[in-house]
C-alpha cells in the first residue's frame, strides 16, 4: 500500500469545510475584533463556511470549553483560535 501523493490527497479533499473562529481576548469586542473579522472574511472568500464565531475571555478553562464545543460539533471540521495583541503592544 503506497502513501498518497500531495496531489492525490488534494484531489480527494473537500473543497469547503465548516470552521469555528475563536478570538481569545479580555479587551476585544465584536466591533473591535478586526482580525477576527478578517479571518472570517478570508475563510469565506476561499469557499469555507464559518459555522460559529466566539469572542472568549483569555481564560484557559473557557478556551478549552469552546474548543471542545467546536470539535464536538458535526458541522465544524476546523477550529481557528488566536490571541490578538493588546492595543498597547501594537504601539510599542
N, CA, C and O atoms as a GROMACS GRO file, in nm:
protein
  368
    1UNK      N    1   0.085  -0.117   0.000
    1UNK     CA    2   0.000   0.000   0.000
    1UNK      C    3   0.090   0.124   0.000
    1UNK      O    4   0.178   0.137   0.085
    2UNK      N    5   0.066   0.212  -0.093
    2UNK     CA    6   0.150   0.332  -0.103
    2UNK      C    7   0.082   0.451  -0.036
    2UNK      O    8  -0.040   0.455  -0.021
    3UNK      N    9   0.164   0.545   0.002
    3UNK     CA   10   0.115   0.668   0.063
    3UNK      C   11   0.068   0.761  -0.048
    3UNK      O   12   0.138   0.779  -0.147
    4UNK      N   13  -0.051   0.822  -0.033
    4UNK     CA   14  -0.099   0.911  -0.138
    4UNK      C   15  -0.008   1.033  -0.154
    4UNK      O   16   0.048   1.084  -0.056
    5UNK      N   17   0.006   1.078  -0.276
    5UNK     CA   18   0.084   1.198  -0.302
    5UNK      C   19   0.004   1.321  -0.260
    5UNK      O   20  -0.116   1.313  -0.232
    6UNK      N   21   0.072   1.433  -0.257
    6UNK     CA   22   0.007   1.561  -0.224
    6UNK      C   23  -0.111   1.586  -0.319
    6UNK      O   24  -0.219   1.625  -0.275
    7UNK      N   25  -0.090   1.562  -0.447
    7UNK     CA   26  -0.195   1.589  -0.546
    7UNK      C   27  -0.313   1.494  -0.528
    7UNK      O   28  -0.429   1.535  -0.540
    8UNK      N   29  -0.286   1.367  -0.500
    8UNK     CA   30  -0.394   1.271  -0.478
    8UNK      C   31  -0.474   1.310  -0.354
    8UNK      O   32  -0.597   1.303  -0.353
    9UNK      N   33  -0.402   1.349  -0.250
    9UNK     CA   34  -0.470   1.392  -0.127
    9UNK      C   35  -0.559   1.512  -0.155
    9UNK      O   36  -0.675   1.516  -0.112
   10UNK      N   37  -0.506   1.610  -0.225
   10UNK     CA   38  -0.580   1.732  -0.256
   10UNK      C   39  -0.702   1.702  -0.344
   10UNK      O   40  -0.808   1.762  -0.326
   11UNK      N   41  -0.686   1.609  -0.438
   11UNK     CA   42  -0.797   1.573  -0.527
   11UNK      C   43  -0.915   1.513  -0.451
   11UNK      O   44  -1.030   1.528  -0.493
   12UNK      N   45  -0.888   1.446  -0.340
   12UNK     CA   46  -0.994   1.381  -0.263
   12UNK      C   47  -1.041   1.464  -0.143
   12UNK      O   48  -1.136   1.425  -0.075
   13UNK      N   49  -0.977   1.576  -0.118
   13UNK     CA   50  -1.013   1.661  -0.004
   13UNK      C   51  -1.138   1.742  -0.037
   13UNK      O   52  -1.162   1.775  -0.153
   14UNK      N   53  -1.218   1.775   0.064
   14UNK     CA   54  -1.335   1.859   0.037
   14UNK      C   55  -1.291   1.999  -0.004
   14UNK      O   56  -1.188   2.050   0.041
   15UNK      N   57  -1.370   2.060  -0.091
   15UNK     CA   58  -1.335   2.196  -0.136
   15UNK      C   59  -1.380   2.301  -0.036
   15UNK      O   60  -1.336   2.416  -0.041
   16UNK      N   61  -1.467   2.262   0.055
   16UNK     CA   62  -1.518   2.355   0.155
   16UNK      C   63  -1.536   2.280   0.287
   16UNK      O   64  -1.580   2.166   0.289
   17UNK      N   65  -1.499   2.346   0.396
   17UNK     CA   66  -1.519   2.288   0.529
   17UNK      C   67  -1.588   2.388   0.619
   17UNK      O   68  -1.588   2.508   0.593
   18UNK      N   69  -1.647   2.337   0.725
   18UNK     CA   70  -1.709   2.422   0.827
   18UNK      C   71  -1.605   2.460   0.930
   18UNK      O   72  -1.529   2.376   0.979
   19UNK      N   73  -1.601   2.588   0.964
   19UNK     CA   74  -1.498   2.639   1.056
   19UNK      C   75  -1.561   2.710   1.175
   19UNK      O   76  -1.669   2.769   1.165
   20UNK      N   77  -1.491   2.703   1.287
   20UNK     CA   78  -1.524   2.783   1.404
   20UNK      C   79  -1.407   2.877   1.429
   20UNK      O   80  -1.292   2.832   1.432
   21UNK      N   81  -1.434   3.004   1.447
   21UNK     CA   82  -1.331   3.104   1.475
   21UNK      C   83  -1.350   3.150   1.620
   21UNK      O   84  -1.459   3.191   1.659
   22UNK      N   85  -1.241   3.144   1.697
   22UNK     CA   86  -1.245   3.186   1.837
   22UNK      C   87  -1.137   3.292   1.859
   22UNK      O   88  -1.019   3.266   1.837
   23UNK      N   89  -1.178   3.410   1.903
   23UNK     CA   90  -1.084   3.513   1.944
   23UNK      C   91  -1.075   3.509   2.096
   23UNK      O   92  -1.176   3.519   2.165
   24UNK      N   93  -0.953   3.495   2.148
   24UNK     CA   94  -0.930   3.486   2.293
   24UNK      C   95  -0.875   3.621   2.340
   24UNK      O   96  -0.758   3.652   2.317
   25UNK      N   97  -0.960   3.700   2.406
   25UNK     CA   98  -0.918   3.834   2.446
   25UNK      C   99  -1.005   3.886   2.559
   25UNK      O  100  -1.125   3.862   2.564
   26UNK      N  101  -0.941   3.958   2.650
   26UNK     CA  102  -1.013   4.026   2.757
   26UNK      C  103  -1.056   4.167   2.717
   26UNK      O  104  -1.135   4.230   2.786
   27UNK      N  105  -1.004   4.216   2.606
   27UNK     CA  106  -1.028   4.356   2.569
   27UNK      C  107  -1.107   4.373   2.440
   27UNK      O  108  -1.168   4.478   2.421
   28UNK      N  109  -1.108   4.277   2.352
   28UNK     CA  110  -1.177   4.294   2.223
   28UNK      C  111  -1.328   4.276   2.239
   28UNK      O  112  -1.376   4.203   2.326
   29UNK      N  113  -1.399   4.346   2.152
   29UNK     CA  114  -1.544   4.327   2.138
   29UNK      C  115  -1.567   4.283   1.994
   29UNK      O  116  -1.475   4.285   1.913
   30UNK      N  117  -1.689   4.242   1.961
   30UNK     CA  118  -1.715   4.203   1.823
   30UNK      C  119  -1.689   4.319   1.728
   30UNK      O  120  -1.649   4.298   1.614
   31UNK      N  121  -1.711   4.441   1.774
   31UNK     CA  122  -1.687   4.558   1.689
   31UNK      C  123  -1.538   4.587   1.671
   31UNK      O  124  -1.497   4.631   1.564
   32UNK      N  125  -1.457   4.562   1.775
   32UNK     CA  126  -1.314   4.594   1.767
   32UNK      C  127  -1.227   4.475   1.727
   32UNK      O  128  -1.106   4.490   1.712
   33UNK      N  129  -1.286   4.359   1.711
   33UNK     CA  130  -1.210   4.240   1.673
   33UNK      C  131  -1.192   4.236   1.521
   33UNK      O  132  -1.247   4.150   1.453
   34UNK      N  133  -1.114   4.331   1.471
   34UNK     CA  134  -1.095   4.341   1.326
   34UNK      C  135  -1.020   4.220   1.269
   34UNK      O  136  -1.045   4.180   1.156
   35UNK      N  137  -0.929   4.164   1.345
   35UNK     CA  138  -0.856   4.046   1.296
   35UNK      C  139  -0.949   3.925   1.288
   35UNK      O  140  -0.941   3.847   1.193
   36UNK      N  141  -1.037   3.909   1.386
   36UNK     CA  142  -1.135   3.801   1.381
   36UNK      C  143  -1.227   3.817   1.261
   36UNK      O  144  -1.262   3.719   1.195
   37UNK      N  145  -1.265   3.942   1.232
   37UNK     CA  146  -1.348   3.970   1.115
   37UNK      C  147  -1.273   3.934   0.987
   37UNK      O  148  -1.331   3.878   0.894
   38UNK      N  149  -1.142   3.966   0.983
   38UNK     CA  150  -1.061   3.935   0.866
   38UNK      C  151  -1.047   3.784   0.848
   38UNK      O  152  -1.058   3.734   0.736
   39UNK      N  153  -1.023   3.711   0.955
   39UNK     CA  154  -1.011   3.565   0.947
   39UNK      C  155  -1.139   3.507   0.888
   39UNK      O  156  -1.134   3.421   0.800
   40UNK      N  157  -1.254   3.552   0.936
   40UNK     CA  158  -1.382   3.502   0.884
   40UNK      C  159  -1.397   3.535   0.736
   40UNK      O  160  -1.438   3.451   0.656
   41UNK      N  161  -1.364   3.659   0.700
   41UNK     CA  162  -1.376   3.702   0.560
   41UNK      C  163  -1.285   3.619   0.469
   41UNK      O  164  -1.327   3.578   0.360
   42UNK      N  165  -1.161   3.594   0.512
   42UNK     CA  166  -1.068   3.516   0.431
   42UNK      C  167  -1.114   3.371   0.416
   42UNK      O  168  -1.103   3.314   0.308
   43UNK      N  169  -1.163   3.312   0.522
   43UNK     CA  170  -1.215   3.175   0.514
   43UNK      C  171  -1.331   3.168   0.415
   43UNK      O  172  -1.335   3.079   0.330
   44UNK      N  173  -1.424   3.262   0.426
   44UNK     CA  174  -1.539   3.262   0.337
   44UNK      C  175  -1.499   3.290   0.193
   44UNK      O  176  -1.558   3.234   0.101
   45UNK      N  177  -1.399   3.375   0.172
   45UNK     CA  178  -1.351   3.405   0.037
   45UNK      C  179  -1.292   3.281  -0.030
   45UNK      O  180  -1.291   3.270  -0.152
   46UNK      N  181  -1.242   3.187   0.051
   46UNK     CA  182  -1.186   3.062  -0.002
   46UNK      C  183  -1.293   2.954  -0.015
   46UNK      O  184  -1.261   2.839  -0.047
   47UNK      N  185  -1.418   2.989   0.011
   47UNK     CA  186  -1.528   2.895  -0.007
   47UNK      C  187  -1.566   2.816   0.116
   47UNK      O  188  -1.649   2.725   0.108
   48UNK      N  189  -1.506   2.847   0.230
   48UNK     CA  190  -1.538   2.775   0.352
   48UNK      C  191  -1.656   2.843   0.423
   48UNK      O  192  -1.689   2.958   0.395
   49UNK      N  193  -1.719   2.771   0.513
   49UNK     CA  194  -1.832   2.822   0.589
   49UNK      C  195  -1.789   2.846   0.733
   49UNK      O  196  -1.735   2.757   0.798
   50UNK      N  197  -1.814   2.966   0.782
   50UNK     CA  198  -1.788   2.994   0.923
   50UNK      C  199  -1.916   2.956   0.998
   50UNK      O  200  -2.014   3.030   0.997
   51UNK      N  201  -1.911   2.841   1.061
   51UNK     CA  202  -2.026   2.786   1.132
   51UNK      C  203  -2.050   2.864   1.261
   51UNK      O  204  -2.164   2.885   1.301
   52UNK      N  205  -1.941   2.907   1.326
   52UNK     CA  206  -1.954   2.977   1.453
   52UNK      C  207  -1.835   3.069   1.474
   52UNK      O  208  -1.723   3.041   1.431
   53UNK      N  209  -1.862   3.180   1.542
   53UNK     CA  210  -1.759   3.275   1.582
   53UNK      C  211  -1.785   3.310   1.727
   53UNK      O  212  -1.897   3.342   1.765
   54UNK      N  213  -1.680   3.302   1.809
   54UNK     CA  214  -1.695   3.334   1.951
   54UNK      C  215  -1.581   3.422   1.998
   54UNK      O  216  -1.465   3.404   1.959
   55UNK      N  217  -1.614   3.516   2.082
   55UNK     CA  218  -1.518   3.602   2.150
   55UNK      C  219  -1.512   3.552   2.293
   55UNK      O  220  -1.610   3.563   2.367
   56UNK      N  221  -1.397   3.497   2.334
   56UNK     CA  222  -1.384   3.429   2.462
   56UNK      C  223  -1.278   3.501   2.546
   56UNK      O  224  -1.174   3.540   2.495
   57UNK      N  225  -1.306   3.517   2.674
   57UNK     CA  226  -1.208   3.577   2.765
   57UNK      C  227  -1.080   3.493   2.765
   57UNK      O  228  -1.085   3.372   2.744
   58UNK      N  229  -0.969   3.557   2.788
   58UNK     CA  230  -0.839   3.489   2.789
   58UNK      C  231  -0.825   3.408   2.918
   58UNK      O  232  -0.746   3.441   3.007
   59UNK      N  233  -0.904   3.302   2.925
   59UNK     CA  234  -0.909   3.215   3.043
   59UNK      C  235  -0.898   3.071   2.992
   59UNK      O  236  -0.984   3.026   2.917
   60UNK      N  237  -0.793   2.998   3.031
   60UNK     CA  238  -0.770   2.864   2.978
   60UNK      C  239  -0.892   2.771   2.985
   60UNK      O  240  -0.917   2.696   2.891
   61UNK      N  241  -0.967   2.775   3.093
   61UNK     CA  242  -1.084   2.687   3.106
   61UNK      C  243  -1.191   2.722   3.002
   61UNK      O  244  -1.251   2.633   2.942
   62UNK      N  245  -1.214   2.853   2.980
   62UNK     CA  246  -1.313   2.895   2.880
   62UNK      C  247  -1.267   2.861   2.739
   62UNK      O  248  -1.346   2.818   2.655
   63UNK      N  249  -1.139   2.881   2.713
   63UNK     CA  250  -1.085   2.850   2.580
   63UNK      C  251  -1.099   2.700   2.553
   63UNK      O  252  -1.142   2.661   2.444
   64UNK      N  253  -1.063   2.617   2.649
   64UNK     CA  254  -1.076   2.471   2.633
   64UNK      C  255  -1.222   2.431   2.611
   64UNK      O  256  -1.251   2.344   2.529
   65UNK      N  257  -1.313   2.495   2.684
   65UNK     CA  258  -1.455   2.465   2.669
   65UNK      C  259  -1.502   2.492   2.526
   65UNK      O  260  -1.570   2.408   2.466
   66UNK      N  261  -1.467   2.609   2.471
   66UNK     CA  262  -1.513   2.645   2.338
   66UNK      C  263  -1.445   2.561   2.229
   66UNK      O  264  -1.508   2.528   2.129
   67UNK      N  265  -1.320   2.525   2.248
   67UNK     CA  266  -1.255   2.435   2.153
   67UNK      C  267  -1.324   2.299   2.156
   67UNK      O  268  -1.349   2.240   2.050
   68UNK      N  269  -1.356   2.249   2.274
   68UNK     CA  270  -1.426   2.121   2.286
   68UNK      C  271  -1.564   2.127   2.219
   68UNK      O  272  -1.605   2.032   2.154
   69UNK      N  273  -1.633   2.239   2.236
   69UNK     CA  274  -1.763   2.254   2.169
   69UNK      C  275  -1.747   2.251   2.018
   69UNK      O  276  -1.827   2.191   1.946
   70UNK      N  277  -1.643   2.317   1.970
   70UNK     CA  278  -1.619   2.317   1.825
   70UNK      C  279  -1.586   2.180   1.772
   70UNK      O  280  -1.638   2.138   1.668
   71UNK      N  281  -1.500   2.108   1.842
   71UNK     CA  282  -1.458   1.976   1.792
   71UNK      C  283  -1.569   1.872   1.807
   71UNK      O  284  -1.563   1.767   1.742
   72UNK      N  285  -1.669   1.899   1.891
   72UNK     CA  286  -1.780   1.804   1.903
   72UNK      C  287  -1.898   1.840   1.812
   72UNK      O  288  -1.996   1.767   1.807
   73UNK      N  289  -1.888   1.952   1.742
   73UNK     CA  290  -1.993   1.995   1.651
   73UNK      C  291  -1.974   1.926   1.516
   73UNK      O  292  -1.870   1.944   1.453
   74UNK      N  293  -2.071   1.849   1.473
   74UNK     CA  294  -2.057   1.773   1.348
   74UNK      C  295  -2.042   1.862   1.224
   74UNK      O  296  -1.998   1.814   1.119
   75UNK      N  297  -2.076   1.989   1.235
   75UNK     CA  298  -2.065   2.080   1.120
   75UNK      C  299  -1.931   2.152   1.115
   75UNK      O  300  -1.903   2.225   1.019
   76UNK      N  301  -1.847   2.133   1.217
   76UNK     CA  302  -1.717   2.200   1.225
   76UNK      C  303  -1.606   2.100   1.197
   76UNK      O  304  -1.593   1.999   1.266
   77UNK      N  305  -1.526   2.128   1.095
   77UNK     CA  306  -1.410   2.045   1.064
   77UNK      C  307  -1.278   2.111   1.104
   77UNK      O  308  -1.175   2.044   1.108
   78UNK      N  309  -1.282   2.241   1.134
   78UNK     CA  310  -1.160   2.312   1.175
   78UNK      C  311  -1.195   2.419   1.277
   78UNK      O  312  -1.295   2.490   1.264
   79UNK      N  313  -1.111   2.430   1.379
   79UNK     CA  314  -1.126   2.535   1.480
   79UNK      C  315  -1.003   2.624   1.472
   79UNK      O  316  -0.891   2.576   1.489
   80UNK      N  317  -1.024   2.752   1.447
   80UNK     CA  318  -0.915   2.851   1.443
   80UNK      C  319  -0.931   2.939   1.565
   80UNK      O  320  -1.029   3.012   1.579
   81UNK      N  321  -0.833   2.933   1.654
   81UNK     CA  322  -0.836   3.022   1.770
   81UNK      C  323  -0.707   3.101   1.773
   81UNK      O  324  -0.602   3.054   1.729
   82UNK      N  325  -0.716   3.222   1.824
   82UNK     CA  326  -0.600   3.310   1.823
   82UNK      C  327  -0.609   3.410   1.937
   82UNK      O  328  -0.716   3.434   1.993
   83UNK      N  329  -0.494   3.467   1.969
   83UNK     CA  330  -0.479   3.564   2.078
   83UNK      C  331  -0.427   3.694   2.019
   83UNK      O  332  -0.308   3.704   1.988
   84UNK      N  333  -0.512   3.795   2.001
   84UNK     CA  334  -0.465   3.922   1.944
   84UNK      C  335  -0.373   3.996   2.041
   84UNK      O  336  -0.380   3.976   2.163
   85UNK      N  337  -0.288   4.080   1.985
   85UNK     CA  338  -0.204   4.166   2.068
   85UNK      C  339  -0.291   4.274   2.130
   85UNK      O  340  -0.392   4.313   2.072
   86UNK      N  341  -0.253   4.321   2.245
   86UNK     CA  342  -0.326   4.432   2.306
   86UNK      C  343  -0.293   4.560   2.230
   86UNK      O  344  -0.193   4.566   2.158
   87UNK      N  345  -0.376   4.661   2.245
   87UNK     CA  346  -0.352   4.790   2.179
   87UNK      C  347  -0.219   4.848   2.223
   87UNK      O  348  -0.150   4.911   2.143
   88UNK      N  349  -0.183   4.829   2.349
   88UNK     CA  350  -0.056   4.883   2.400
   88UNK      C  351   0.062   4.820   2.329
   88UNK      O  352   0.158   4.889   2.295
   89UNK      N  353   0.058   4.690   2.306
   89UNK     CA  354   0.172   4.625   2.241
   89UNK      C  355   0.181   4.659   2.093
   89UNK      O  356   0.288   4.650   2.034
   90UNK      N  357   0.067   4.698   2.032
   90UNK     CA  358   0.069   4.736   1.891
   90UNK      C  359   0.142   4.868   1.868
   90UNK      O  360   0.191   4.894   1.758
   91UNK      N  361   0.150   4.953   1.971
   91UNK     CA  362   0.211   5.084   1.954
   91UNK      C  363   0.354   5.088   2.005
   91UNK      O  364   0.423   5.189   1.987
   92UNK      N  365   0.401   4.982   2.067
   92UNK     CA  366   0.537   4.981   2.122
   92UNK      C  367   0.638   4.941   2.017
   92UNK      O  368   0.757   4.935   2.045
   0.00000   0.00000   0.00000
